[in-house]
Amino acid sequence: MSKPNSDHTGKRIANLRKLRRLTQIQLADQALISHSLLSKVEQGVVPASPSLLGALSRALRVPATDLVGQPYLTELRQDELDVLIQPIRDALDLYDLGPVPGVQPGTLAELHQKSEELCARMRQTDLKRVASELPAMIAKVTTFCYLHPSDAAWRTLTSLYRTAYDVATKLGYPDLSVIALDRLEWTAQRASDPVWAGIRQYLRTLAYMRSSLPAVGQRLIETGFAHLAQAPTGRERDVATGQLHLGAAVVAARGKDEAAALLHIDEARRIAALTGPADEVHWLSFSPTNVEVHHVGVLVDLDQPGEAVERAHGVRIPDDWPRSRVAHHYSEVARAELLTGKTDDALASMLKARKVAPQQTRYHPTSRDTISGLLSARRSVPDSLTNLAHWAGV
């Protein structure tokens, strides 16, 4: 059996546990998890689930990103992505300073079209191009908002802040994603847009899910529904409401509340049947397919990997579905397949994720842990897995 790399999540957990002078049994008791599961995770045999990471980060009193090693600076530097983070930070600091000197923003129609293009590229996981163009766009739209304030202008800036959140999250900078969400709230208020306010609560929920705080996540979900209730009835509100139900399902699943999780999935499914595919509405990718993909992920979070794999077999991914969602789905399926001992299938799923969205897959901690688990589980390591592990920095 192959040895896992010396810098995987389990190894970091073990090192921090020892720094806290805790035994495995003591840490498992404090995190309310089984000793055997913690042992397997520390060995790199089993990938650490998001809910497990949240429980351990709370018990060890460190951010979950410390456990997974984000940001992955070596790989970011190799891809020349690390140098793009500071300009985004600087652009987010422009929000209350008025027009940016020397910036000629152009027309609102041009700015809106460009912001939509960045959103579309983000869904296709063109991270480097989006990150490189985003700061200048934020400066232009910020300037336009101060020179020609309108609800439409503020909504365009809100969309750019959401893209900044997406970039920061995918590249492993949670502090930057929080700043982007604060800016999003600021502009959503100026745009008087309850839908964007609801979407912000959904995005905040995703952040709390990474910390496995279901009680806080549930409160955010409830606040999001309250915001959306103030929006005019119609497809836009329905789509945002359906997506919020999907977020609520994941929160419930990570809190091991199966009944609530499946109830939210059913409600999202009902709404999706009415809206149909609505990928273009705030780029939430809400659709019947998205509901089914979330159902697979919910089953994994409910510790039902066998059922997740079985349901995944019935999911049909449209050819034009956003690559970010496709790759995330394949990564979730790979984790479930690894947990059920189907290592060949898990490797095949990870290779699909890499092919569809290489940058996203490379920087997703669950993907990296799944690859590490495959290295530990395989008695002989095929070249395809060796190459995948080297590429991912595992």
N, C-alpha and C positions, 0 to 999 in steps of 0.2 A: 504494500500500500504506500502511495506517495506521501511525502511529508508536506504539510501545508507551509506556505511561506511564513517567514518569521515576523511579518508585520501585518497580520490580518486582524480583523476586529476582535476575535476571541483572544488573541495575544494581548491586545491593548486592554481588554477587560481584565484579564488575569494580572497584568502589571499594575493597573489602578487598584485592583482588589488588594494586592499585596502591599501597595503603598498605604492603603487604609487599614492595614493589618487585620484583614478579614479572611476567614477560611471560606471555601466554596459554600459550605453549609450555611455559614452566617450570612453571606451575601445573598444566597438563594432565599433564605428566610426573610431578609429585609426587603427583597424585591418581589416577594410572593410568587416565586417560580420554583420549579422542581430542581433539586440538586443535580439529577442526571442530565437535565437539559442544559444547565449552566456548564457542566463538565464537557458536554459535547460541543457547545459553542466555543468554549475556551480552547478546545483542541482543534477547532476549525472544521469539525466533521459536519456540523449542522449550521446553516446560515442563521444569523441573528435576525429575527423578524422585527419590523418597526415597533410593535408593541413591547417586545422583549427589550429592545434598545432603550425605549422610554422608561421602562421599569428599572433597568440597571442604571441608567443615567441619574435617575432620581435617588436611587439607593447610594450611589457613589458620589452624588452631588457634583456632577460635571455635565456639561452640555452633551447631547447625543452625538454631536459632530466630533467631539474628542474621542469617542469610542470607535467611530468609523474612520477617523483620520482625515476628515475634510477640513479645509480644501486640499485636494491632491496636488500639491505644488509641483512635484516633479513632472507629472503628466501635463499640468497646465502650462508649465514653461516649455515643454516639448512642443505643445500645440500653439504656443505664443498667445495664450489666452490670459495669462496672469497680468500682462501689461494693460489689458482692457478694463480691469476692474476699477482702478483709481479714477479714470475719466468718468465712469458712471457715478461713482461716489460724488465727484465734483459737480456733475450735472444735477444730481438730486439736491445739492445744497443751494441751487439758484432759485428755489421756489418762491422765496419772499423778498427777493432783492430787486424786483422790477425788471424792466427790459435789459437784456444783456448787451452791453456796449459793442458796437460794431457788427451786430447780427442783423441780417436782412431776412426776415422770416418767409416772405412770399405770401401767397394767398392761402386762406383757410382750406379751400378745396384741395390744393396741392399738399398741404400739411396732413390733412385727413387721409388722403390716398396713400401717402408715404407711411403714416403710422399703421394703416391697415396692412400694407406690404410687410412691415416688420413683424406684425402679429402672425401673418401667414407664414413667413420664413421661420418664425419661432416654432410654429406647429410642425414644420418640416425639419426641425432641429438644426438649422443652419446657424449654430450658436456664434461662431466667430464673426460672421458677417453682421449679424444683428447686434452683437456687443460692440463692434467697431463703429457702427453707424448711429447707435442709440444716443450717445451724449450730444452730438450736434443737433439731432432732432429735438431732444428735450430743450436745448437752448433756444432753438427757433420757435417752438410752440410756446414756451414760457414767455418769450418776448412778444409773440402775437397776442397772448392772453392779456398782457398788461396794456398793449397798445390798442387792442380791439376786443375788449372782454365781451363774451357771450357764452351762453350755456353750451353751444356747440364747440366753441374753442376750448373751454374747460374740460369737456368730455374727451376731446382729442388728447389733451395732456394727461387726463386720467388713464387713457388707454396706454400711453407711453410708460407711465409709472407701473402699470400692470406688467408690461413687457420687461421693465427693469427688474421687477419682482421675479419673473420667470427665469431670467438670465442668472440672477443671484442664487436662486434656489437650485437650479440645475448644475451650477458650477460649485456649489457647496459653501456659499457665503450667507449664512442665516442672518447675521447682523445687518447686512446690506438689504436683504429681503424685507426685514422689519421696517427699515427706513423707507423703502419704496412703498410699503403698505400705509405708512403714516402720511406720505405725500398723496397717495391715492385717496385717502379719506379727506384730506384738505381740499383737493380739487373736486371730489364728488359733492361736497357741501356747496361749493361755489357753482357747480352745475345744477344744483337742486335735483339730483338724480337718485331716486331711491333704489333703482335697480343696481347701479354701481355700488351704492352703499351695502346692498345685500351681497353682491359679489365679493366685496372686501371682507365681509364676515366669513364667507366661504373660504377665501384664501387664508384668513387668519386661522380658521379651523384646521386647514392643512398643516400650518405651522405647529399648532398644538398637538396634532396627531403625531407628529414626529417626536414629541416629548411624552406621548402616551398619557395625556391628561384628559380623559374622556369627560369628566365633569365640566371642565372649562370649555372643552369643545362643544358640549351640548348647550351650554349657555350662549356661545357664539352662534350656533345654529339657530337657536330660538330668536336671538336678536336679528339675525339675517332674515328669517321669515317675517318678523315684524316690519323690517324695512320694506320688503317686497310687497307686503300687504298694502303699502301706501302708493305703490306704482299703479299706473293705469292698467286695466285688464288688457290682455292681448298676448301674442306669441312671445314677445320679449320677456315679459314677466313669467310666463309659463316655463320657458326654457331655464331661466335663472332659478326658479323654484324647483324644477326637476333636478338641476345640478346640485342644489343645496340638499335635496333628499339623498342624493348619492353620497355627498360628504357626510351626512348624518348616518348613513348606513355604515360607512367605514368607522366613524367614531364609535358607534354601538358595537361593531364587530371587535374592535380593539379593546373595548370594555367587556367583551365576552357576553354581550346581551344579544343572543341569536334572534329572539323574537322581534326586538326592536329593529335590528339590522335588516331582517327580511321584510318587515313591514315598510321600511323606507324604500327598499329596492322595489317592492310591488307598487308603491305610489309613484316612484320615478318611472317605472315601466308603463303605468297608466298614462302619465303625462306625455311620455315619448311617443306613445301610440297616437296622441292627438297632434303633437307638433311635427312628427316625422324627423328626419335628419335635419339638424339645425346647427351645423358646425360653424356657420358664419355669424351666429348671434353671439357677440362678444367673444368669439373664438373659444367657447367653452367645450366645443366638440360634443354637445349633448345630442343624443340620438338613441334609437333602440339598440344599436350596437354598443354604444357606450354603457348603457344599462347592463347588458349581458356581460361585458368585460368587467364592470364593477362587481357584478355578482360573483364572478370567479375570484377576484381579489378578496371580497368579503369572506368567502369560504376559506381561503388560505388564512386570513386573520382569525377566523373562528377555529383554527386548528383542525380543519377538515380538508387536508390536501388531496386525499383520494377523490372526494366529491368535487373539488375544484378542477382536478384534471379531467374528470368525466364530463363536467359541464363545459369545460374549454373545448372539448371535441365538437360540441354543437354550435360553437360561435363561428359565424362567417364574417370575416373582415372585408369590407368593401375595398375595391382596388384604389379608390381615391381617398381613403380615410387618412387623417393626419398621421404622419410617421411617428410623431412623439407618442401618440396613444398606442399605435401598433407595437412599437418597441417596448413600451412599458408593459403591455399585455404579455408579450413573449417572455419578458423577464419574470413576471409574476408566475406564469405557467412553469417556467424553468425551476423556480423555487419550489413550487408544489411537486413537480416531478422528482426533484432531488429528495424531498422529504418522504416520498413514497418509494425511494430506491430505484427509480427509473433514470439512471445516470445517462444512458445513451440519449434518451429523449430530452433530458435536461440540457445536455450539451448541444443538441440540435436546436433547441429553443433559444439558447443563448447566442448561437451563431446567427440565427434569424434576427434577433434583436440587434446584434452588431451590424448586420448587413443593412437593416432598415434605418437605423439611427446610430451611427458609430459614436459620435461625440456624447450624446446623451447616455448611451450604454456604458461608455468608459468612465463617466463621472457619477454613475448611480451606485450608491453604497450597497444596495441589495444585490445588484448584478455582480459586484466585485466579491461579495461574500458567497454568492452562489458558485462563482468560479472557484473560489478557495475551497468550498465544500466539495466540489467535483474533484479537485486535486487530491483531497484526502480520501474520498470514497473509492476512487479508481485504483485497482491493483496495477494496471498498466495504463500509462498516460499516452493517448494518441497524439500525433503531431498537431492535430487541429486544436486540442485542448492546451497543449504547450504554447502554441502560437497565441491563442486567445488570452492565456494567463499573462504572457509576456507583454502583449499589447495593452492589457488593462492595468499593468503595474502590480499584478498579484504574484 
